[in-house]
């Protein structure tokens, strides 16, 4: 999970310990064939059990203790600069929100929005969606948002799409009879996602091929969405509920 970090951003981000939790677990391929690894279902890398790993592991199953209440927990996967999730947190004080983002420089921008709004029902998790099983216990989440994720247009990269069946099974484990809300500007990704949800026993509702001109009135925009709307691009949206429960 190594990626080039922007100088100074990590320190600035992690200095806000009341809001930010470090989930950037390092991975190794050494002896991976000998390890029964339950925390990374997407490749053969194995988490290195260092200080970061041991710290983030303690949060699994204990997020309500972090928030100091028993309110439902909503997760946004890939929260970016945070306009969407900080707005939701401001509008819904009785919901706990977790913003998961791998890029520290954009997560810092989301953090600044939460501080400006004086929010106390949001946590920023610096980490990767592939580590979701390490971060959360089964049935610990009540909703997952996926907004404008990378479409990975080449067929050989289909498994990297956040609505691929492998990810859907991971979300299913973490959701307690909850829903996935998905938005994208990519027609191809939306068509792919419709098929993946249907093939993996998810019941779909509130499907729209043009969110701006739909009857859905509760929409909260992301930064990308606002930009695309002004350009006249259609936004695709759906909600999915686990049909096995």
C-alpha positions as CSV (number, residue, x, y, z in Angstrom):
1,X,0.0,0.0,0.0
2,X,3.0,2.3,-0.5
3,X,2.2,5.6,-2.2
4,X,4.2,8.8,-2.6
5,X,3.2,11.1,0.3
6,X,3.1,14.9,0.0
7,X,5.7,16.4,2.2
8,X,4.3,17.9,5.4
9,X,0.7,16.8,4.8
10,X,0.9,13.7,7.0
11,X,2.1,15.6,10.0
12,X,-0.5,18.3,9.6
13,X,-3.2,15.7,9.2
14,X,-2.3,13.5,12.1
15,X,-1.7,16.5,14.4
16,X,-5.6,16.7,14.6
17,X,-6.0,13.5,16.7
18,X,-9.5,14.5,17.8
19,X,-10.7,14.1,14.3
20,X,-8.2,11.9,12.4
21,X,-7.2,8.2,12.8
22,X,-4.3,6.7,10.9
23,X,-5.3,3.5,9.1
24,X,-2.4,3.5,6.5
25,X,-1.3,0.0,7.3
26,X,1.9,-1.1,5.4
27,X,1.7,-4.3,3.5
28,X,4.3,-6.9,2.7
29,X,4.5,-9.8,0.2
30,X,7.0,-11.7,2.3
31,X,5.9,-15.2,3.3
32,X,2.3,-14.2,2.3
33,X,1.7,-17.8,1.1
34,X,2.1,-19.0,4.7
35,X,-0.1,-16.4,6.4
36,X,-3.9,-16.9,6.9
37,X,-4.8,-13.2,6.3
38,X,-8.4,-12.3,6.9
39,X,-7.8,-8.5,6.6
40,X,-6.9,-8.2,2.9
41,X,-9.1,-10.1,0.5
42,X,-7.8,-8.5,-2.7
43,X,-4.2,-9.7,-3.2
44,X,-1.5,-11.7,-1.5
45,X,0.0,-8.9,0.6
46,X,0.1,-9.2,4.3
47,X,-0.3,-6.4,6.8
48,X,2.8,-5.5,8.8
49,X,1.9,-5.6,12.4
50,X,3.5,-2.4,13.4
51,X,2.3,0.5,15.6
52,X,-0.2,1.7,13.0
53,X,-1.6,-1.8,12.5
54,X,-2.0,-2.5,16.2
55,X,-3.6,0.9,16.9
56,X,-6.2,0.8,14.1
57,X,-7.1,-2.8,14.9
58,X,-8.3,-1.6,18.3
59,X,-11.1,0.5,16.7
60,X,-12.7,-2.5,15.0
61,X,-16.0,-3.1,16.7
62,X,-15.6,0.0,18.9
63,X,-16.5,3.0,16.8
64,X,-19.5,3.9,18.9
65,X,-17.2,4.2,21.8
66,X,-15.1,6.7,19.8
67,X,-18.2,8.7,19.1
68,X,-19.5,8.2,22.7
69,X,-23.0,7.3,21.6
70,X,-25.0,4.5,19.9
71,X,-26.0,6.4,16.8
72,X,-25.9,4.7,13.4
73,X,-22.6,4.9,11.6
74,X,-22.4,6.1,7.9
75,X,-19.2,5.6,6.0
76,X,-18.2,7.4,2.8
77,X,-15.6,5.5,0.8
78,X,-13.2,8.0,-0.9
79,X,-14.4,11.2,0.7
80,X,-12.1,13.5,-1.2
81,X,-12.2,17.1,-0.1
82,X,-15.2,16.4,2.1
83,X,-18.0,18.7,0.9
84,X,-20.5,15.8,0.8
85,X,-19.8,14.2,4.1
86,X,-19.3,17.4,6.2
87,X,-22.6,18.7,4.8
88,X,-24.4,15.5,5.7
89,X,-22.8,15.6,9.2
90,X,-24.0,19.1,9.7
91,X,-27.5,18.3,8.5
92,X,-27.7,15.0,10.6
93,X,-26.3,15.5,14.1
94,X,-27.8,12.2,15.3
95,X,-25.8,10.2,12.7
96,X,-22.1,9.3,13.1
97,X,-20.0,9.8,10.0
98,X,-16.7,8.3,9.0
99,X,-14.8,9.7,6.0
100,X,-12.4,7.2,4.5
101,X,-9.7,8.6,2.1
102,X,-6.3,7.4,1.1
103,X,-4.9,10.8,-0.1
104,X,-3.7,12.8,2.9
105,X,-3.6,16.1,1.0
106,X,-7.3,16.0,0.1
107,X,-8.3,14.5,3.5
108,X,-6.7,17.5,5.1
109,X,-9.1,19.8,3.1
110,X,-12.0,17.8,4.3
111,X,-10.8,18.1,7.9
112,X,-10.6,21.8,7.6
113,X,-14.2,21.9,6.5
114,X,-15.3,19.9,9.6
115,X,-13.3,22.2,11.9
116,X,-14.8,25.3,10.3
117,X,-18.3,23.8,10.9
118,X,-17.4,22.7,14.4
119,X,-18.7,19.2,13.8
120,X,-18.6,16.6,16.6
121,X,-20.2,13.7,14.7
122,X,-17.5,12.9,12.1
123,X,-14.2,11.0,12.1
124,X,-11.6,11.1,9.3
125,X,-10.0,7.7,8.6
126,X,-6.8,7.9,6.6
127,X,-6.7,4.6,4.9
128,X,-7.7,2.3,2.1
129,X,-11.0,0.6,1.3
130,X,-9.1,-2.7,0.8
131,X,-8.5,-2.7,4.6
132,X,-12.2,-2.3,5.4
133,X,-12.2,-5.7,7.2
134,X,-9.4,-4.5,9.5
135,X,-11.2,-1.2,10.3
136,X,-14.7,-2.4,10.9
137,X,-16.4,-5.4,12.6
138,X,-19.2,-7.2,10.7
139,X,-22.5,-5.4,10.7
140,X,-21.0,-2.3,12.3
141,X,-22.1,0.1,9.6
142,X,-25.6,1.3,8.8
143,X,-24.9,2.9,5.4
144,X,-22.0,3.2,2.8
145,X,-21.7,6.1,0.3
146,X,-19.6,5.7,-2.8
147,X,-19.4,8.9,-4.8
148,X,-17.6,9.5,-8.1
149,X,-15.0,6.7,-7.6
150,X,-12.3,6.0,-10.2
151,X,-14.1,4.2,-13.1
152,X,-11.1,2.2,-14.1
153,X,-12.3,2.1,-17.7
154,X,-10.0,-0.7,-19.0
155,X,-11.6,-4.2,-18.7
156,X,-8.4,-5.6,-17.1
157,X,-8.9,-3.3,-14.2
158,X,-12.5,-4.2,-13.5
159,X,-11.7,-5.7,-10.1
160,X,-10.4,-2.4,-8.9
161,X,-13.8,-0.7,-9.4
162,X,-15.4,-0.1,-6.0
163,X,-18.7,-1.6,-7.2
164,X,-17.1,-4.9,-8.3
165,X,-18.6,-8.0,-6.7
166,X,-15.5,-8.5,-4.5
167,X,-16.1,-5.1,-2.9
168,X,-19.8,-5.7,-2.7
169,X,-19.3,-8.8,-0.6
170,X,-17.0,-6.9,1.7
171,X,-19.6,-4.1,2.1
172,X,-22.2,-6.8,2.8
173,X,-20.3,-8.1,5.8
174,X,-19.9,-4.7,7.3
175,X,-23.5,-3.5,6.8
176,X,-26.1,-4.1,9.5
177,X,-29.1,-4.4,7.2
178,X,-28.1,-1.1,5.7
179,X,-27.8,0.4,2.2
180,X,-25.2,1.5,-0.3
181,X,-25.8,4.9,-2.0
182,X,-23.8,5.2,-5.2
183,X,-23.3,8.2,-7.6
184,X,-21.1,8.6,-10.7
185,X,-20.8,10.6,-13.8
186,X,-19.6,7.6,-15.8
187,X,-22.3,5.9,-17.8
188,X,-20.0,2.8,-18.4
189,X,-19.3,2.5,-14.6
190,X,-23.0,2.9,-13.8
191,X,-24.0,0.1,-16.3
192,X,-21.3,-2.1,-14.9
193,X,-22.4,-1.4,-11.3
194,X,-26.1,-2.1,-12.1
195,X,-25.0,-5.6,-13.3
196,X,-22.7,-6.2,-10.3
197,X,-25.4,-5.3,-7.8
198,X,-28.0,-7.4,-9.5
199,X,-25.7,-10.4,-9.9
200,X,-24.7,-10.3,-6.2
201,X,-28.2,-10.2,-4.7
202,X,-28.7,-6.5,-4.0
203,X,-32.1,-4.9,-4.4
204,X,-32.0,-1.6,-6.3
205,X,-34.2,1.4,-5.8
206,X,-34.2,5.2,-6.6
207,X,-32.3,4.6,-9.8
208,X,-31.8,7.7,-11.8
209,X,-29.9,8.4,-15.1
210,X,-30.1,12.2,-14.7
211,X,-30.1,13.2,-11.0
212,X,-30.3,17.0,-11.7
213,X,-33.7,16.5,-13.5
214,X,-35.0,13.7,-11.3
215,X,-37.6,13.7,-8.5
216,X,-34.9,13.1,-5.9
217,X,-34.9,16.2,-3.7
218,X,-32.5,15.2,-0.9
219,X,-29.3,15.3,-2.8
220,X,-26.1,16.6,-1.3
221,X,-23.4,17.4,-3.8
222,X,-19.7,16.6,-3.9
223,X,-17.2,19.0,-5.3
224,X,-16.9,16.9,-8.5
225,X,-20.7,16.7,-8.8
226,X,-21.1,20.4,-8.6
227,X,-18.5,20.9,-11.3
228,X,-20.1,18.2,-13.6
229,X,-23.6,19.7,-13.0
230,X,-22.4,23.1,-14.2
231,X,-21.0,21.5,-17.3
232,X,-24.3,19.9,-18.0
233,X,-23.1,16.3,-17.5
234,X,-25.7,13.8,-16.3
235,X,-25.2,12.3,-12.9
236,X,-26.2,8.6,-12.3
237,X,-27.4,7.5,-8.9
238,X,-28.8,4.4,-7.2
239,X,-29.5,2.9,-3.8
240,X,-28.9,-0.8,-3.1
241,X,-30.0,-3.0,-0.2
242,X,-28.8,-6.4,0.7
243,X,-31.4,-8.9,-0.7
244,X,-30.1,-11.7,1.5
245,X,-31.3,-10.1,4.7
